[in-house]
Amino acid sequence: MLGALEHRSSQVIQTAGLASADARRDKFQAYQEFKKRCDDFDTLSILIEHRLKNMKGGKEADLEEKFDELTIFLLSATLTASLHFLRILSERDALPLGSRDVFMRELRNLHRAHEKFLDPRFTGRFGDRTAADIKVAEDILAAIIERAPMLLDFDTATSEEVQS
């Protein structure tokens, strides 16, 4: 399963490059594929993590280390890709159609990265670049929110209907 996870991480990196090129032209179809690959990686990670917790026999420490390395590698790589997308959005005077979904997804991705960064299991294992990327991404998010507050305009009518 770790081999499959490693293969998935390669696919994520490959599609990130395509998605970055498309995003420069206000096209987000490749971005959707990139995020689908990220979701596939995350799903497989959950399965592997569960199996590692229930494993007995002495090899689990080596497997857990390999799993953690892949998790850190992909988290750093997707953070770099997310930062690229956020920079593209922040440079726009008007945000293109579909950018709200990109923004919301990247906000969740940044939160996940920040949580992992603070996780004691990963303390000191991320490079300085990843820490700097998290800070820059937070600054870019703040700039986007300031320039385009309607991205956070959640549907109040839906909330009112739920309360009724």
Buried (B, 14 or more C-beta within 10 A) or exposed (E): EBEEBBEBBEBBBEBBEBBBEBBEEEEBEBBBBBBEBBEBBBEBBEEBBEEBEEEEEEEBEEBBEBBBEBBBBBBBBBBBBBBBBBBBBBEEEEBBEBBBBBBEBBBEBBEBBBEBBEEEEBEEBBEEEBEEBBEBBEEBBEBBEEBBEEBEEEEEEEEEEEEE
